[in-house]
Amino acid sequence: MSRIHAEHLQAGYIFGDPHNQEYIYLPPGEVGTDSPLCILETPTKREDISIDKAIHIIDTLSLRRCSHPILGKKSF
């Protein structure tokens, strides 16, 4: 697990691919919880995923910090 990606998610940064409209972020209500759930957002769905799975997807797809069309640069 990438500790840097985990810290960035917990700080509210959004990772994604704006071209494909795919985003991963931690909603504000999950900050500080024992097992935070991130949001994986695609054009067709929104899915809750564990922070470990989110980091795996970020690393596997080489997602970068980006700006969400509604939320902006940070989720909170």
PyMOL Python script that loads the backbone (N, CA, C, O; Angstrom):
from pymol import cmd

cmd.read_pdbstr("""\
ATOM      1  N   MET A   1       0.852  -1.181   0.000  1.00  0.00           N
ATOM      2  CA  MET A   1       0.000   0.000   0.000  1.00  0.00           C
ATOM      3  C   MET A   1       0.893   1.238   0.000  1.00  0.00           C
ATOM      4  O   MET A   1       1.834   1.329   0.788  1.00  0.00           O
ATOM      5  N   SER A   2       0.604   2.160  -0.857  1.00  0.00           N
ATOM      6  CA  SER A   2       1.351   3.405  -0.936  1.00  0.00           C
ATOM      7  C   SER A   2       0.894   4.343   0.181  1.00  0.00           C
ATOM      8  O   SER A   2      -0.239   4.825   0.186  1.00  0.00           O
ATOM      9  N   ARG A   3       1.784   4.583   1.108  1.00  0.00           N
ATOM     10  CA  ARG A   3       1.447   5.454   2.237  1.00  0.00           C
ATOM     11  C   ARG A   3       1.155   6.882   1.764  1.00  0.00           C
ATOM     12  O   ARG A   3       0.300   7.568   2.325  1.00  0.00           O
ATOM     13  N   ILE A   4       1.862   7.310   0.746  1.00  0.00           N
ATOM     14  CA  ILE A   4       1.660   8.670   0.226  1.00  0.00           C
ATOM     15  C   ILE A   4       0.261   8.807  -0.366  1.00  0.00           C
ATOM     16  O   ILE A   4      -0.419   9.803  -0.118  1.00  0.00           O
ATOM     17  N   HIS A   5      -0.176   7.815  -1.149  1.00  0.00           N
ATOM     18  CA  HIS A   5      -1.527   7.870  -1.717  1.00  0.00           C
ATOM     19  C   HIS A   5      -2.573   7.846  -0.610  1.00  0.00           C
ATOM     20  O   HIS A   5      -3.574   8.558  -0.694  1.00  0.00           O
ATOM     21  N   ALA A   6      -2.358   7.041   0.421  1.00  0.00           N
ATOM     22  CA  ALA A   6      -3.306   6.978   1.540  1.00  0.00           C
ATOM     23  C   ALA A   6      -3.409   8.339   2.221  1.00  0.00           C
ATOM     24  O   ALA A   6      -4.508   8.803   2.527  1.00  0.00           O
ATOM     25  N   GLU A   7      -2.274   8.973   2.457  1.00  0.00           N
ATOM     26  CA  GLU A   7      -2.283  10.291   3.098  1.00  0.00           C
ATOM     27  C   GLU A   7      -2.943  11.337   2.209  1.00  0.00           C
ATOM     28  O   GLU A   7      -3.659  12.206   2.706  1.00  0.00           O
ATOM     29  N   HIS A   8      -2.714  11.264   0.915  1.00  0.00           N
ATOM     30  CA  HIS A   8      -3.351  12.215  -0.001  1.00  0.00           C
ATOM     31  C   HIS A   8      -4.862  12.013  -0.032  1.00  0.00           C
ATOM     32  O   HIS A   8      -5.614  12.987  -0.042  1.00  0.00           O
ATOM     33  N   LEU A   9      -5.316  10.759  -0.048  1.00  0.00           N
ATOM     34  CA  LEU A   9      -6.764  10.503  -0.010  1.00  0.00           C
ATOM     35  C   LEU A   9      -7.361  11.043   1.287  1.00  0.00           C
ATOM     36  O   LEU A   9      -8.425  11.662   1.270  1.00  0.00           O
ATOM     37  N   GLN A  10      -6.681  10.813   2.411  1.00  0.00           N
ATOM     38  CA  GLN A  10      -7.189  11.277   3.700  1.00  0.00           C
ATOM     39  C   GLN A  10      -7.134  12.794   3.826  1.00  0.00           C
ATOM     40  O   GLN A  10      -7.817  13.371   4.672  1.00  0.00           O
ATOM     41  N   ALA A  11      -6.332  13.438   2.998  1.00  0.00           N
ATOM     42  CA  ALA A  11      -6.281  14.903   2.981  1.00  0.00           C
ATOM     43  C   ALA A  11      -7.310  15.496   2.024  1.00  0.00           C
ATOM     44  O   ALA A  11      -7.434  16.716   1.919  1.00  0.00           O
ATOM     45  N   GLY A  12      -8.050  14.627   1.323  1.00  0.00           N
ATOM     46  CA  GLY A  12      -9.119  15.113   0.459  1.00  0.00           C
ATOM     47  C   GLY A  12      -8.791  15.211  -1.017  1.00  0.00           C
ATOM     48  O   GLY A  12      -9.637  15.622  -1.811  1.00  0.00           O
ATOM     49  N   TYR A  13      -7.575  14.840  -1.401  1.00  0.00           N
ATOM     50  CA  TYR A  13      -7.219  14.927  -2.815  1.00  0.00           C
ATOM     51  C   TYR A  13      -7.972  13.887  -3.630  1.00  0.00           C
ATOM     52  O   TYR A  13      -8.288  12.804  -3.139  1.00  0.00           O
ATOM     53  N   ILE A  14      -8.250  14.226  -4.862  1.00  0.00           N
ATOM     54  CA  ILE A  14      -8.994  13.365  -5.779  1.00  0.00           C
ATOM     55  C   ILE A  14      -8.018  12.827  -6.820  1.00  0.00           C
ATOM     56  O   ILE A  14      -7.236  13.577  -7.404  1.00  0.00           O
ATOM     57  N   PHE A  15      -8.077  11.519  -7.042  1.00  0.00           N
ATOM     58  CA  PHE A  15      -7.271  10.878  -8.074  1.00  0.00           C
ATOM     59  C   PHE A  15      -8.196  10.462  -9.196  1.00  0.00           C
ATOM     60  O   PHE A  15      -9.356  10.124  -8.959  1.00  0.00           O
ATOM     61  N   GLY A  16      -7.690  10.485 -10.415  1.00  0.00           N
ATOM     62  CA  GLY A  16      -8.559  10.046 -11.491  1.00  0.00           C
ATOM     63  C   GLY A  16      -7.981  10.242 -12.868  1.00  0.00           C
ATOM     64  O   GLY A  16      -6.817  10.595 -13.058  1.00  0.00           O
ATOM     65  N   ASP A  17      -8.857   9.996 -13.816  1.00  0.00           N
ATOM     66  CA  ASP A  17      -8.564  10.157 -15.235  1.00  0.00           C
ATOM     67  C   ASP A  17      -9.712  10.963 -15.837  1.00  0.00           C
ATOM     68  O   ASP A  17     -10.733  10.387 -16.212  1.00  0.00           O
ATOM     69  N   PRO A  18      -9.563  12.286 -15.936  1.00  0.00           N
ATOM     70  CA  PRO A  18     -10.656  13.120 -16.457  1.00  0.00           C
ATOM     71  C   PRO A  18     -11.090  12.742 -17.869  1.00  0.00           C
ATOM     72  O   PRO A  18     -12.260  12.902 -18.215  1.00  0.00           O
ATOM     73  N   HIS A  19     -10.169  12.246 -18.686  1.00  0.00           N
ATOM     74  CA  HIS A  19     -10.518  11.861 -20.059  1.00  0.00           C
ATOM     75  C   HIS A  19     -11.555  10.734 -20.061  1.00  0.00           C
ATOM     76  O   HIS A  19     -12.489  10.744 -20.862  1.00  0.00           O
ATOM     77  N   ASN A  20     -11.382   9.764 -19.158  1.00  0.00           N
ATOM     78  CA  ASN A  20     -12.321   8.638 -19.057  1.00  0.00           C
ATOM     79  C   ASN A  20     -13.401   8.863 -18.005  1.00  0.00           C
ATOM     80  O   ASN A  20     -14.259   8.003 -17.808  1.00  0.00           O
ATOM     81  N   GLN A  21     -13.370   9.995 -17.337  1.00  0.00           N
ATOM     82  CA  GLN A  21     -14.339  10.360 -16.299  1.00  0.00           C
ATOM     83  C   GLN A  21     -14.387   9.325 -15.178  1.00  0.00           C
ATOM     84  O   GLN A  21     -15.466   8.922 -14.744  1.00  0.00           O
ATOM     85  N   GLU A  22     -13.210   8.897 -14.710  1.00  0.00           N
ATOM     86  CA  GLU A  22     -13.091   7.956 -13.599  1.00  0.00           C
ATOM     87  C   GLU A  22     -12.353   8.649 -12.463  1.00  0.00           C
ATOM     88  O   GLU A  22     -11.282   9.220 -12.669  1.00  0.00           O
ATOM     89  N   TYR A  23     -12.928   8.597 -11.258  1.00  0.00           N
ATOM     90  CA  TYR A  23     -12.376   9.312 -10.117  1.00  0.00           C
ATOM     91  C   TYR A  23     -12.423   8.440  -8.872  1.00  0.00           C
ATOM     92  O   TYR A  23     -13.336   7.633  -8.698  1.00  0.00           O
ATOM     93  N   ILE A  24     -11.421   8.612  -8.003  1.00  0.00           N
ATOM     94  CA  ILE A  24     -11.389   7.961  -6.699  1.00  0.00           C
ATOM     95  C   ILE A  24     -11.126   9.044  -5.670  1.00  0.00           C
ATOM     96  O   ILE A  24     -10.201   9.843  -5.814  1.00  0.00           O
ATOM     97  N   TYR A  25     -11.956   9.063  -4.619  1.00  0.00           N
ATOM     98  CA  TYR A  25     -11.769  10.050  -3.561  1.00  0.00           C
ATOM     99  C   TYR A  25     -12.365   9.541  -2.257  1.00  0.00           C
ATOM    100  O   TYR A  25     -13.173   8.611  -2.246  1.00  0.00           O
ATOM    101  N   LEU A  26     -11.955  10.164  -1.163  1.00  0.00           N
ATOM    102  CA  LEU A  26     -12.460   9.843   0.163  1.00  0.00           C
ATOM    103  C   LEU A  26     -13.463  10.918   0.554  1.00  0.00           C
ATOM    104  O   LEU A  26     -13.095  12.088   0.658  1.00  0.00           O
ATOM    105  N   PRO A  27     -14.729  10.548   0.774  1.00  0.00           N
ATOM    106  CA  PRO A  27     -15.708  11.554   1.171  1.00  0.00           C
ATOM    107  C   PRO A  27     -15.424  12.060   2.590  1.00  0.00           C
ATOM    108  O   PRO A  27     -14.832  11.334   3.388  1.00  0.00           O
ATOM    109  N   PRO A  28     -15.829  13.270   2.912  1.00  0.00           N
ATOM    110  CA  PRO A  28     -15.495  13.853   4.213  1.00  0.00           C
ATOM    111  C   PRO A  28     -16.014  13.056   5.402  1.00  0.00           C
ATOM    112  O   PRO A  28     -15.387  13.082   6.461  1.00  0.00           O
ATOM    113  N   GLY A  29     -17.114  12.360   5.275  1.00  0.00           N
ATOM    114  CA  GLY A  29     -17.662  11.584   6.388  1.00  0.00           C
ATOM    115  C   GLY A  29     -16.833  10.368   6.754  1.00  0.00           C
ATOM    116  O   GLY A  29     -17.053   9.771   7.807  1.00  0.00           O
ATOM    117  N   GLU A  30     -15.892   9.991   5.917  1.00  0.00           N
ATOM    118  CA  GLU A  30     -15.068   8.807   6.164  1.00  0.00           C
ATOM    119  C   GLU A  30     -13.723   9.144   6.812  1.00  0.00           C
ATOM    120  O   GLU A  30     -12.995   8.243   7.227  1.00  0.00           O
ATOM    121  N   VAL A  31     -13.393  10.414   6.900  1.00  0.00           N
ATOM    122  CA  VAL A  31     -12.117  10.821   7.481  1.00  0.00           C
ATOM    123  C   VAL A  31     -12.115  10.481   8.969  1.00  0.00           C
ATOM    124  O   VAL A  31     -13.050  10.817   9.695  1.00  0.00           O
ATOM    125  N   GLY A  32     -11.065   9.818   9.407  1.00  0.00           N
ATOM    126  CA  GLY A  32     -10.915   9.492  10.820  1.00  0.00           C
ATOM    127  C   GLY A  32     -11.603   8.211  11.255  1.00  0.00           C
ATOM    128  O   GLY A  32     -11.514   7.846  12.428  1.00  0.00           O
ATOM    129  N   THR A  33     -12.283   7.519  10.362  1.00  0.00           N
ATOM    130  CA  THR A  33     -12.926   6.259  10.732  1.00  0.00           C
ATOM    131  C   THR A  33     -11.896   5.132  10.728  1.00  0.00           C
ATOM    132  O   THR A  33     -10.824   5.257  10.136  1.00  0.00           O
ATOM    133  N   ASP A  34     -12.237   4.029  11.397  1.00  0.00           N
ATOM    134  CA  ASP A  34     -11.315   2.895  11.483  1.00  0.00           C
ATOM    135  C   ASP A  34     -11.077   2.237  10.128  1.00  0.00           C
ATOM    136  O   ASP A  34      -9.948   1.861   9.811  1.00  0.00           O
ATOM    137  N   SER A  35     -12.118   2.097   9.339  1.00  0.00           N
ATOM    138  CA  SER A  35     -12.017   1.477   8.012  1.00  0.00           C
ATOM    139  C   SER A  35     -12.670   2.387   6.978  1.00  0.00           C
ATOM    140  O   SER A  35     -13.803   2.144   6.565  1.00  0.00           O
ATOM    141  N   PRO A  36     -11.956   3.439   6.557  1.00  0.00           N
ATOM    142  CA  PRO A  36     -12.573   4.391   5.628  1.00  0.00           C
ATOM    143  C   PRO A  36     -12.880   3.765   4.269  1.00  0.00           C
ATOM    144  O   PRO A  36     -12.118   2.943   3.760  1.00  0.00           O
ATOM    145  N   LEU A  37     -14.000   4.169   3.702  1.00  0.00           N
ATOM    146  CA  LEU A  37     -14.399   3.717   2.370  1.00  0.00           C
ATOM    147  C   LEU A  37     -14.258   4.873   1.391  1.00  0.00           C
ATOM    148  O   LEU A  37     -14.732   5.981   1.644  1.00  0.00           O
ATOM    149  N   CYS A  38     -13.607   4.602   0.287  1.00  0.00           N
ATOM    150  CA  CYS A  38     -13.454   5.592  -0.773  1.00  0.00           C
ATOM    151  C   CYS A  38     -14.566   5.404  -1.791  1.00  0.00           C
ATOM    152  O   CYS A  38     -15.259   4.387  -1.793  1.00  0.00           O
ATOM    153  N   ILE A  39     -14.726   6.388  -2.649  1.00  0.00           N
ATOM    154  CA  ILE A  39     -15.698   6.328  -3.736  1.00  0.00           C
ATOM    155  C   ILE A  39     -14.943   6.122  -5.045  1.00  0.00           C
ATOM    156  O   ILE A  39     -14.009   6.860  -5.359  1.00  0.00           O
ATOM    157  N   LEU A  40     -15.356   5.117  -5.797  1.00  0.00           N
ATOM    158  CA  LEU A  40     -14.890   4.921  -7.167  1.00  0.00           C
ATOM    159  C   LEU A  40     -16.033   5.359  -8.059  1.00  0.00           C
ATOM    160  O   LEU A  40     -17.089   4.727  -8.091  1.00  0.00           O
ATOM    161  N   GLU A  41     -15.817   6.443  -8.781  1.00  0.00           N
ATOM    162  CA  GLU A  41     -16.875   7.034  -9.607  1.00  0.00           C
ATOM    163  C   GLU A  41     -16.512   6.891 -11.083  1.00  0.00           C
ATOM    164  O   GLU A  41     -15.434   7.298 -11.516  1.00  0.00           O
ATOM    165  N   THR A  42     -17.434   6.303 -11.844  1.00  0.00           N
ATOM    166  CA  THR A  42     -17.283   6.168 -13.294  1.00  0.00           C
ATOM    167  C   THR A  42     -18.513   6.796 -13.938  1.00  0.00           C
ATOM    168  O   THR A  42     -19.447   7.171 -13.229  1.00  0.00           O
ATOM    169  N   PRO A  43     -18.537   6.920 -15.254  1.00  0.00           N
ATOM    170  CA  PRO A  43     -19.722   7.513 -15.892  1.00  0.00           C
ATOM    171  C   PRO A  43     -21.012   6.732 -15.635  1.00  0.00           C
ATOM    172  O   PRO A  43     -22.102   7.296 -15.731  1.00  0.00           O
ATOM    173  N   THR A  44     -20.902   5.445 -15.311  1.00  0.00           N
ATOM    174  CA  THR A  44     -22.110   4.627 -15.155  1.00  0.00           C
ATOM    175  C   THR A  44     -22.457   4.280 -13.716  1.00  0.00           C
ATOM    176  O   THR A  44     -23.568   3.820 -13.455  1.00  0.00           O
ATOM    177  N   LYS A  45     -21.523   4.489 -12.754  1.00  0.00           N
ATOM    178  CA  LYS A  45     -21.820   4.077 -11.379  1.00  0.00           C
ATOM    179  C   LYS A  45     -20.924   4.777 -10.372  1.00  0.00           C
ATOM    180  O   LYS A  45     -19.914   5.390 -10.717  1.00  0.00           O
ATOM    181  N   ARG A  46     -21.333   4.660  -9.112  1.00  0.00           N
ATOM    182  CA  ARG A  46     -20.522   5.044  -7.958  1.00  0.00           C
ATOM    183  C   ARG A  46     -20.463   3.830  -7.049  1.00  0.00           C
ATOM    184  O   ARG A  46     -21.484   3.202  -6.766  1.00  0.00           O
ATOM    185  N   GLU A  47     -19.269   3.506  -6.598  1.00  0.00           N
ATOM    186  CA  GLU A  47     -19.083   2.292  -5.810  1.00  0.00           C
ATOM    187  C   GLU A  47     -18.216   2.595  -4.595  1.00  0.00           C
ATOM    188  O   GLU A  47     -17.218   3.305  -4.708  1.00  0.00           O
ATOM    189  N   ASP A  48     -18.590   2.060  -3.432  1.00  0.00           N
ATOM    190  CA  ASP A  48     -17.762   2.158  -2.236  1.00  0.00           C
ATOM    191  C   ASP A  48     -16.680   1.089  -2.312  1.00  0.00           C
ATOM    192  O   ASP A  48     -16.967  -0.077  -2.581  1.00  0.00           O
ATOM    193  N   ILE A  49     -15.430   1.494  -2.074  1.00  0.00           N
ATOM    194  CA  ILE A  49     -14.326   0.543  -2.052  1.00  0.00           C
ATOM    195  C   ILE A  49     -13.436   0.857  -0.853  1.00  0.00           C
ATOM    196  O   ILE A  49     -13.410   1.991  -0.375  1.00  0.00           O
ATOM    197  N   SER A  50     -12.715  -0.136  -0.375  1.00  0.00           N
ATOM    198  CA  SER A  50     -11.807   0.074   0.751  1.00  0.00           C
ATOM    199  C   SER A  50     -10.659   0.981   0.312  1.00  0.00           C
ATOM    200  O   SER A  50     -10.368   1.115  -0.877  1.00  0.00           O
ATOM    201  N   ILE A  51     -10.024   1.592   1.290  1.00  0.00           N
ATOM    202  CA  ILE A  51      -8.898   2.469   0.959  1.00  0.00           C
ATOM    203  C   ILE A  51      -7.754   1.652   0.361  1.00  0.00           C
ATOM    204  O   ILE A  51      -7.028   2.148  -0.500  1.00  0.00           O
ATOM    205  N   ASP A  52      -7.585   0.399   0.807  1.00  0.00           N
ATOM    206  CA  ASP A  52      -6.545  -0.462   0.236  1.00  0.00           C
ATOM    207  C   ASP A  52      -6.812  -0.743  -1.240  1.00  0.00           C
ATOM    208  O   ASP A  52      -5.896  -0.695  -2.061  1.00  0.00           O
ATOM    209  N   LYS A  53      -8.068  -1.035  -1.575  1.00  0.00           N
ATOM    210  CA  LYS A  53      -8.424  -1.290  -2.972  1.00  0.00           C
ATOM    211  C   LYS A  53      -8.267  -0.013  -3.798  1.00  0.00           C
ATOM    212  O   LYS A  53      -7.821  -0.065  -4.944  1.00  0.00           O
ATOM    213  N   ALA A  54      -8.633   1.134  -3.217  1.00  0.00           N
ATOM    214  CA  ALA A  54      -8.485   2.412  -3.921  1.00  0.00           C
ATOM    215  C   ALA A  54      -7.021   2.668  -4.263  1.00  0.00           C
ATOM    216  O   ALA A  54      -6.700   3.081  -5.377  1.00  0.00           O
ATOM    217  N   ILE A  55      -6.144   2.424  -3.308  1.00  0.00           N
ATOM    218  CA  ILE A  55      -4.715   2.645  -3.538  1.00  0.00           C
ATOM    219  C   ILE A  55      -4.189   1.670  -4.585  1.00  0.00           C
ATOM    220  O   ILE A  55      -3.364   2.039  -5.420  1.00  0.00           O
ATOM    221  N   HIS A  56      -4.661   0.435  -4.542  1.00  0.00           N
ATOM    222  CA  HIS A  56      -4.257  -0.551  -5.550  1.00  0.00           C
ATOM    223  C   HIS A  56      -4.674  -0.089  -6.954  1.00  0.00           C
ATOM    224  O   HIS A  56      -3.895  -0.199  -7.901  1.00  0.00           O
ATOM    225  N   ILE A  57      -5.893   0.423  -7.084  1.00  0.00           N
ATOM    226  CA  ILE A  57      -6.370   0.911  -8.384  1.00  0.00           C
ATOM    227  C   ILE A  57      -5.558   2.128  -8.832  1.00  0.00           C
ATOM    228  O   ILE A  57      -5.186   2.232 -10.001  1.00  0.00           O
ATOM    229  N   ILE A  58      -5.285   3.045  -7.906  1.00  0.00           N
ATOM    230  CA  ILE A  58      -4.489   4.237  -8.232  1.00  0.00           C
ATOM    231  C   ILE A  58      -3.116   3.828  -8.754  1.00  0.00           C
ATOM    232  O   ILE A  58      -2.639   4.366  -9.752  1.00  0.00           O
ATOM    233  N   ASP A  59      -2.479   2.863  -8.066  1.00  0.00           N
ATOM    234  CA  ASP A  59      -1.151   2.405  -8.489  1.00  0.00           C
ATOM    235  C   ASP A  59      -1.208   1.635  -9.805  1.00  0.00           C
ATOM    236  O   ASP A  59      -0.376   1.848 -10.687  1.00  0.00           O
ATOM    237  N   THR A  60      -2.189   0.742  -9.938  1.00  0.00           N
ATOM    238  CA  THR A  60      -2.284  -0.103 -11.126  1.00  0.00           C
ATOM    239  C   THR A  60      -2.561   0.714 -12.384  1.00  0.00           C
ATOM    240  O   THR A  60      -1.956   0.482 -13.430  1.00  0.00           O
ATOM    241  N   LEU A  61      -3.482   1.674 -12.273  1.00  0.00           N
ATOM    242  CA  LEU A  61      -3.862   2.477 -13.435  1.00  0.00           C
ATOM    243  C   LEU A  61      -3.041   3.756 -13.570  1.00  0.00           C
ATOM    244  O   LEU A  61      -3.259   4.547 -14.488  1.00  0.00           O
ATOM    245  N   SER A  62      -2.099   3.955 -12.651  1.00  0.00           N
ATOM    246  CA  SER A  62      -1.259   5.164 -12.637  1.00  0.00           C
ATOM    247  C   SER A  62      -2.107   6.430 -12.648  1.00  0.00           C
ATOM    248  O   SER A  62      -1.831   7.369 -13.395  1.00  0.00           O
ATOM    249  N   LEU A  63      -3.145   6.444 -11.811  1.00  0.00           N
ATOM    250  CA  LEU A  63      -4.002   7.628 -11.722  1.00  0.00           C
ATOM    251  C   LEU A  63      -3.247   8.749 -11.030  1.00  0.00           C
ATOM    252  O   LEU A  63      -2.398   8.506 -10.172  1.00  0.00           O
ATOM    253  N   ARG A  64      -3.560   9.957 -11.404  1.00  0.00           N
ATOM    254  CA  ARG A  64      -2.912  11.138 -10.833  1.00  0.00           C
ATOM    255  C   ARG A  64      -3.950  12.013 -10.148  1.00  0.00           C
ATOM    256  O   ARG A  64      -5.154  11.888 -10.371  1.00  0.00           O
ATOM    257  N   ARG A  65      -3.435  12.909  -9.301  1.00  0.00           N
ATOM    258  CA  ARG A  65      -4.356  13.878  -8.706  1.00  0.00           C
ATOM    259  C   ARG A  65      -4.948  14.707  -9.830  1.00  0.00           C
ATOM    260  O   ARG A  65      -4.268  15.067 -10.791  1.00  0.00           O
ATOM    261  N   CYS A  66      -6.231  15.002  -9.685  1.00  0.00           N
ATOM    262  CA  CYS A  66      -6.911  15.744 -10.746  1.00  0.00           C
ATOM    263  C   CYS A  66      -8.048  16.558 -10.140  1.00  0.00           C
ATOM    264  O   CYS A  66      -8.264  16.550  -8.929  1.00  0.00           O
ATOM    265  N   SER A  67      -8.748  17.239 -10.985  1.00  0.00           N
ATOM    266  CA  SER A  67      -9.900  18.035 -10.580  1.00  0.00           C
ATOM    267  C   SER A  67     -11.179  17.316 -11.005  1.00  0.00           C
ATOM    268  O   SER A  67     -11.327  16.917 -12.160  1.00  0.00           O
ATOM    269  N   HIS A  68     -12.090  17.160 -10.062  1.00  0.00           N
ATOM    270  CA  HIS A  68     -13.394  16.537 -10.314  1.00  0.00           C
ATOM    271  C   HIS A  68     -14.317  17.608 -10.895  1.00  0.00           C
ATOM    272  O   HIS A  68     -14.253  18.757 -10.457  1.00  0.00           O
ATOM    273  N   PRO A  69     -15.176  17.275 -11.866  1.00  0.00           N
ATOM    274  CA  PRO A  69     -16.027  18.297 -12.489  1.00  0.00           C
ATOM    275  C   PRO A  69     -16.996  18.976 -11.525  1.00  0.00           C
ATOM    276  O   PRO A  69     -17.402  20.111 -11.776  1.00  0.00           O
ATOM    277  N   ILE A  70     -17.377  18.325 -10.440  1.00  0.00           N
ATOM    278  CA  ILE A  70     -18.308  18.924  -9.475  1.00  0.00           C
ATOM    279  C   ILE A  70     -17.594  19.324  -8.184  1.00  0.00           C
ATOM    280  O   ILE A  70     -17.823  20.415  -7.661  1.00  0.00           O
ATOM    281  N   LEU A  71     -16.732  18.450  -7.670  1.00  0.00           N
ATOM    282  CA  LEU A  71     -16.087  18.680  -6.375  1.00  0.00           C
ATOM    283  C   LEU A  71     -14.878  19.605  -6.447  1.00  0.00           C
ATOM    284  O   LEU A  71     -14.510  20.222  -5.448  1.00  0.00           O
ATOM    285  N   GLY A  72     -14.270  19.704  -7.596  1.00  0.00           N
ATOM    286  CA  GLY A  72     -13.059  20.512  -7.720  1.00  0.00           C
ATOM    287  C   GLY A  72     -11.818  19.689  -7.423  1.00  0.00           C
ATOM    288  O   GLY A  72     -11.789  18.489  -7.695  1.00  0.00           O
ATOM    289  N   LYS A  73     -10.783  20.328  -6.863  1.00  0.00           N
ATOM    290  CA  LYS A  73      -9.509  19.649  -6.633  1.00  0.00           C
ATOM    291  C   LYS A  73      -9.502  18.782  -5.384  1.00  0.00           C
ATOM    292  O   LYS A  73      -8.697  17.857  -5.285  1.00  0.00           O
ATOM    293  N   LYS A  74     -10.387  19.064  -4.425  1.00  0.00           N
ATOM    294  CA  LYS A  74     -10.436  18.283  -3.185  1.00  0.00           C
ATOM    295  C   LYS A  74     -11.876  17.901  -2.877  1.00  0.00           C
ATOM    296  O   LYS A  74     -12.816  18.597  -3.259  1.00  0.00           O
ATOM    297  N   SER A  75     -12.030  16.779  -2.178  1.00  0.00           N
ATOM    298  CA  SER A  75     -13.379  16.296  -1.872  1.00  0.00           C
ATOM    299  C   SER A  75     -13.985  16.988  -0.658  1.00  0.00           C
ATOM    300  O   SER A  75     -15.186  16.868  -0.414  1.00  0.00           O
ATOM    301  N   PHE A  76     -13.164  17.714   0.111  1.00  0.00           N
ATOM    302  CA  PHE A  76     -13.680  18.479   1.262  1.00  0.00           C
ATOM    303  C   PHE A  76     -12.754  19.615   1.576  1.00  0.00           C
ATOM    304  O   PHE A  76     -13.006  20.378   2.508  1.00  0.00           O
TER     305      PHE A  76
END
""", "prot")
cmd.dss("prot")
cmd.show_as("cartoon", "prot")
cmd.util.cbc("prot")
cmd.orient("prot")
